[in-house]
Amino acid sequence: MEKKVGSYRWVIVALLFFATTISYLDRQVIALLKPTLEKEFDWNEKDYSNLVMAFQAAYAIGLVLSGSIIDKIGTKLGYLVAVIWWSAAGVLTAAATSTFGFGAFRALLGLGEGGNFPAAIKSVAEWFPKKERALATGIFNSGANIGAVVAPLMVPWILAVWGWQVAFMVTGGVGFIWVIFWVMSYDKPTTHKSVTPEELAYIQSDEDEVAESDEKPVKWAQLFGIRQTWAFVFGKMLTDPIWWFFLYWLPSYFAETFQLDLKKPSLELIIVYTATTIGSIGGGYVSGFLINKGWPVFKARKIAMLSFALAVVPIMAAQYCSNIWQAVVLISIAAAAHQAWSANIFTTASDMFPKKAVSSVVGIGGMAGSVGGILFPLMVGTILDSYKEAGNITAGYNIIFIVCGFAYLLAWGLMHLFAPKMEKVEL
Ligand SMILES: O=C[C@H](O)[C@@H](O)[C@H](O)[C@H](O)C(=O)O
């Protein structure tokens, strides 16, 4: 079946995967250079956290801005501009000579990277029928985990041989190679020379999308009056912060609770991030499998997402783990479930909205997730500080794990309230 309909759409997923990997590589590089840059520029923890905030706040703004821009100018040009923008910002960071300069380049990086998910999800909606979209999203979104694993392998090596400036130039420069492939390979399926009529018919096989019109452009503000937008916003806002928590705090949780030595490459962390890759692809596969079995799209997404939300709950038992490996198992399941959830929640945007609004909706929801990602660490920091003072930081982590365990169920409940059957929005 697959062979008969053609498979060019998977080339597109490969491009989205590499863009996502590169975007995570560019984000992570500063974390790995932190000890070197701290000495060179005399940074304290506050300076560093300001740099993190500069990225995160600009990323939130970038998501919402680029979401609506990409819906207007299209995926080909929109993605191109975003990657050129963020890659240039990455390369130019090598020229920073002050903390302020670093902050400015990190903010520019965040602004540009905001384009990644809105453009990628829109491309998936353009190139895949609904039953394959979560799988395609799961595959490209696993680039986030790969980027987070490649960075600690690559950056220390570049740093040792050529220095920190080259680390920014190389990681930023990779984006320009991607740009060449994008320009050569991307077009809409309707006009693409490598798409056979069979593959095009397959891509366009969703009946409710045939009648979608591009004529009336979407008014961005109008999206806020639609309950499906809020379903997506609450879903992202409550669950994205948990992902950021896994990215930024897991190493120190392992170090503080189980005395993991972070100076050596850690098998524990590699296992967790590998599990997320399996979760991302597997989670995308599950809802497609249910749709293929004849389930309505909304039911397949909801049941899949409910299962992934439940799979995060055991993380609450992390407090009873007596050794690191028990914790690795619980956290791997939860982090994998996040990525499985993520592949599906991203896809609900194109389940509920016509293609011309998908980037805007993903941008708005992504911004909410990113803002949550700024607020949640403040809470995490306060909790951990006060428990650290009381001499019991582990208890602080336990509270946070309880919050993580409930967040997805609450998000699922709210999504259900705002969009019980994920009805398609007419615009
Ligand atoms: O892989 C990414 C996560 O699953 C997403 O939750 C997150 O929104 C995304 O990666 C992002 O960086 O904006």
PDBQT file of the ligand as one rigid body, heavy atoms in Angstrom, charges set to zero:
ROOT
HETATM    1  O1  LIG A 501       9.618  18.194  22.027  1.00  0.00    +0.000 OA
HETATM    2  C1  LIG A 501       9.057  19.095  22.473  1.00  0.00    +0.000 C 
HETATM    3  C2  LIG A 501       7.977  19.130  23.430  1.00  0.00    +0.000 C 
HETATM    4  O2  LIG A 501       7.208  17.957  23.344  1.00  0.00    +0.000 OA
HETATM    5  C3  LIG A 501       7.063  20.277  23.303  1.00  0.00    +0.000 C 
HETATM    6  O3  LIG A 501       6.253  20.156  24.435  1.00  0.00    +0.000 OA
HETATM    7  C4  LIG A 501       7.603  21.708  23.263  1.00  0.00    +0.000 C 
HETATM    8  O4  LIG A 501       6.506  22.543  23.097  1.00  0.00    +0.000 OA
HETATM    9  C5  LIG A 501       8.456  22.077  22.109  1.00  0.00    +0.000 C 
HETATM   10  O5  LIG A 501       9.472  21.258  21.967  1.00  0.00    +0.000 OA
HETATM   11  C6  LIG A 501       9.078  23.433  22.135  1.00  0.00    +0.000 C 
HETATM   12  O6  LIG A 501      10.268  23.468  22.293  1.00  0.00    +0.000 OA
HETATM   13  O7  LIG A 501       8.385  24.413  21.920  1.00  0.00    +0.000 OA
ENDROOT
TORSDOF 0
